């Protein structure tokens, strides 16, 4: 895709086998320089090493999106290592049993308040921190692009995952606000809304029977792969997507079409 070669892309949430890692690899293949950030320094280093082994340029750092200073340090790290930030992909989420696990087994009447707060802290406030610190750096460089991770699930009412859905729907509003703030100064902000994507984590936890049931609900021949989301993000970062701003792109095999 046009305009990705030599750009500096920060991936906030990029452990091996997930959407962030796949996006890091895709952007590297297009010539971008990658800052791999994850809650686990070890996980981030593993992805960066894979990219370097394939001839790309990548560095790794740890980040906790729930801590403002940690997000600020991630952006400063990108400036120190590569000289700035051109792209930010906010993709991290707390998928631990104590957070998404409890959110997935409770409704709003029984959900522990600490699970609600933790989900908002990471998936909504954390994304705001990333935008707050990365956007001014992009202004200094004459422009840039941000992509936030929403979820196709928010458009289908569920009796569980109230915190996750609320945070992700908030991400859509945050995306539009950031697009309005940054657009005139050359910084675009969009969101991707994945459907069911077969990440390594999902493959470990979702039985084959459930995968088949979900695949049968969509007008597509398969469930998603991390590479599907990575391709969408690369497009939105590229010059080919430069007239797209403030939008949410559903990448879900048609799940939300009906």
C-alpha positions in Angstrom: 0.0 0.0 0.0 1.1 3.5 -0.6 2.8 5.7 2.0 3.8 3.2 4.7 7.4 2.8 3.9 9.6 4.4 6.6 6.6 5.4 8.8 6.8 4.8 12.5 3.9 2.7 13.8 3.2 2.1 17.5 1.1 -1.0 18.2 -0.3 -0.8 21.7 -1.2 -4.4 22.5 0.9 -6.8 20.4 1.5 -10.2 22.1 2.3 -13.1 19.8 -0.7 -14.7 18.1 -3.1 -11.7 18.4 -4.4 -8.9 16.2 -1.7 -6.5 17.3 1.2 -8.8 16.5 -0.3 -9.7 13.1 -0.7 -5.9 12.4 2.9 -5.3 13.4 4.1 -7.9 10.9 1.9 -6.6 8.2 3.0 -3.0 8.6 6.6 -4.1 8.7 6.2 -6.0 5.4 5.0 -2.6 4.0 8.3 -1.0 5.2 7.1 0.6 8.4 9.3 0.8 11.5 7.5 -0.8 14.4 7.2 -0.1 18.1 5.8 -3.2 19.7 4.2 -2.4 23.0 2.4 -4.9 25.3 1.7 -5.3 29.0 4.3 -8.1 28.9 7.8 -6.9 27.9 8.7 -10.5 27.1 5.7 -10.8 24.7 6.6 -7.5 23.0 10.2 -8.6 22.6 9.2 -11.8 21.0 7.2 -10.1 18.3 9.9 -7.5 17.7 12.5 -10.2 17.4 10.4 -12.0 14.8 10.1 -8.8 12.8 13.9 -8.2 12.9 14.5 -11.8 11.9 12.5 -11.2 8.8 14.5 -8.1 7.9 12.2 -5.4 9.5 12.9 -2.7 12.0 11.3 -3.1 15.3 11.8 -2.3 19.0 9.8 -3.4 22.0 8.6 -1.8 25.2 6.1 -2.6 28.0 2.9 -0.5 28.4 0.0 -0.6 30.8 -2.8 1.4 29.2 -4.5 1.9 32.5 -1.6 4.0 33.7 -1.2 7.4 32.1 2.5 7.7 32.7 3.1 4.3 31.1 1.3 5.4 27.9 3.3 8.6 27.9 6.5 6.7 28.3 5.5 4.4 25.3 5.2 7.5 23.1 8.5 8.9 24.4 10.2 5.6 23.7 9.0 5.7 20.1 10.5 9.2 19.8 13.8 8.2 21.3 14.1 5.1 19.2 12.8 6.2 15.8 12.3 10.0 16.1 8.5 10.3 16.3 5.2 8.6 15.8 3.2 8.4 12.5 0.7 5.7 13.4 -1.0 4.5 16.6 -3.0 1.3 16.7 -4.9 1.0 20.0 -5.7 -2.7 20.3 -5.0 -3.8 23.9 -7.7 -5.2 26.1 -7.7 -7.0 29.4 -8.7 -10.6 28.4 -7.8 -12.1 31.8 -10.2 -14.5 33.6 -10.7 -11.9 36.3 -11.8 -9.2 33.8 -13.3 -10.4 30.5 -14.0 -13.8 32.2 -16.2 -12.3 34.8 -17.7 -9.8 32.4 -18.7 -12.8 30.2 -20.5 -14.6 33.0 -22.4 -11.7 34.5 -25.0 -9.1 33.5 -25.2 -5.5 34.7 -27.1 -6.6 37.8 -24.3 -8.9 39.1 -21.1 -7.6 37.4 -18.5 -6.7 40.0 -17.9 -2.9 39.9 -14.1 -3.4 39.8 -14.5 -5.4 36.6 -16.4 -2.5 35.1 -13.8 0.0 36.2 -10.9 -2.1 35.0 -12.5 -2.6 31.5 -13.1 1.1 31.1 -9.6 2.0 32.4 -7.9 -0.2 29.8 -10.1 -0.2 26.8 -11.5 3.4 26.8 -9.4 5.6 29.1 -6.2 3.9 27.9 -7.0 4.6 24.3 -7.6 8.2 25.2 -4.2 8.4 26.8 -2.6 7.0 23.6 -4.4 9.6 21.5 -3.6 12.4 24.0 0.2 11.7 23.8 0.6 10.5 20.3 -1.5 13.1 18.4 0.7 16.1 19.3 3.8 14.2 18.1 1.9 13.6 14.8 1.1 17.3 14.5 4.8 18.0 14.8 5.5 15.6 11.9 2.8 17.1 9.7 0.2 14.4 10.1 -0.5 10.8 10.9 -3.2 8.3 11.5 -4.8 6.5 14.5 -6.8 3.4 14.5 -8.8 2.2 17.6 -10.2 -1.3 18.1 -13.9 -1.3 18.5 -16.0 -4.5 18.3 -18.8 -5.8 16.1 -20.4 -7.3 19.2 -21.6 -3.9 20.4 -24.2 -3.8 17.6 -25.7 -7.1 18.8 -27.3 -6.9 22.2 -26.0 -9.5 24.7 -27.1 -10.4 28.2 -23.4 -10.5 29.2 -20.2 -8.4 28.7 -21.8 -5.1 29.7 -18.5 -3.5 30.6 -16.8 -4.7 27.3 -19.6 -3.5 25.1 -19.9 -0.1 26.9 -16.2 0.5 26.7 -16.1 -0.4 23.0 -19.0 1.7 22.1 -17.3 4.6 23.9 -14.3 3.9 21.7 -16.5 4.8 18.7 -17.4 8.2 20.2 -13.7 8.8 21.1 -12.7 8.0 17.6 -15.1 10.5 16.1 -14.0 13.2 18.6 -10.3 12.5 17.8 -11.0 12.7 14.1 -12.6 16.1 14.6 -9.7 17.4 16.7 -7.0 16.0 14.4 -8.4 16.2 11.0 -7.6 19.8 10.0 -4.1 19.2 11.2 -3.5 16.1 9.1 -4.2 13.4 11.7 -7.0 11.0 10.9 -8.6 8.7 13.4 -10.7 5.6 12.5 -11.8 2.4 14.2 -12.0 -1.2 13.2 -14.7 -3.4 14.6 -13.7 -7.1 14.3 -16.1 -9.9 14.5 -15.0 -13.3 15.8 -11.3 -13.5 15.1 -9.4 -16.8 15.6 -6.5 -15.4 17.7 -4.3 -17.9 19.6 -6.2 -16.9 22.8 -9.6 -17.6 21.2 -8.4 -20.9 19.8 -7.3 -22.0 23.2 -10.6 -21.1 24.9 -13.4 -21.5 22.2 -14.3 -25.1 21.5 -14.5 -26.2 17.9 -18.3 -26.7 18.3 -18.8 -23.1 19.3 -16.6 -21.9 16.4 -18.8 -23.8 14.0 -21.9 -22.3 15.5 -20.5 -18.8 15.1 -19.4 -19.4 11.6 -22.9 -20.6 10.7 -24.3 -17.2 11.8 -22.3 -15.1 9.3 -22.7 -14.8 5.5 -19.1 -15.8 4.9 -17.2 -19.0 4.4 -15.1 -18.7 7.6 -14.4 -16.9 10.8 -11.8 -14.1 10.9 -8.1 -14.3 11.1 -5.8 -11.8 12.7 -4.4 -11.0 9.2 -7.9 -9.8 8.1 -7.8 -7.0 10.8 -4.2 -6.3 10.1 -5.0 -5.7 6.4 -7.7 -3.2 7.3 -5.5 -1.3 9.7 -2.7 -1.1 7.1 -5.2 0.3 4.6 -6.5 2.9 7.1 -2.9 4.0 7.9 -1.9 4.2 4.2 -2.3 6.9 1.7 -4.9 4.8 0.0 -7.1 5.5 3.0 -6.3 9.1 3.4 -9.8 10.4 2.8 -11.3 8.2 5.4 -11.7 9.9 8.8 -13.9 9.3 11.8 -15.3 6.0 10.6 -15.8 2.6 12.0 -15.0 -0.2 9.6 -16.7 -3.5 10.4 -14.4 -6.4 9.6 -16.7 -9.3 10.6 -17.6 -11.5 7.6 -21.0 -9.8 7.4 -21.9 -10.6 11.0 -23.6 -7.2 11.6 -25.2 -7.1 8.2 -28.4 -8.7 9.3 
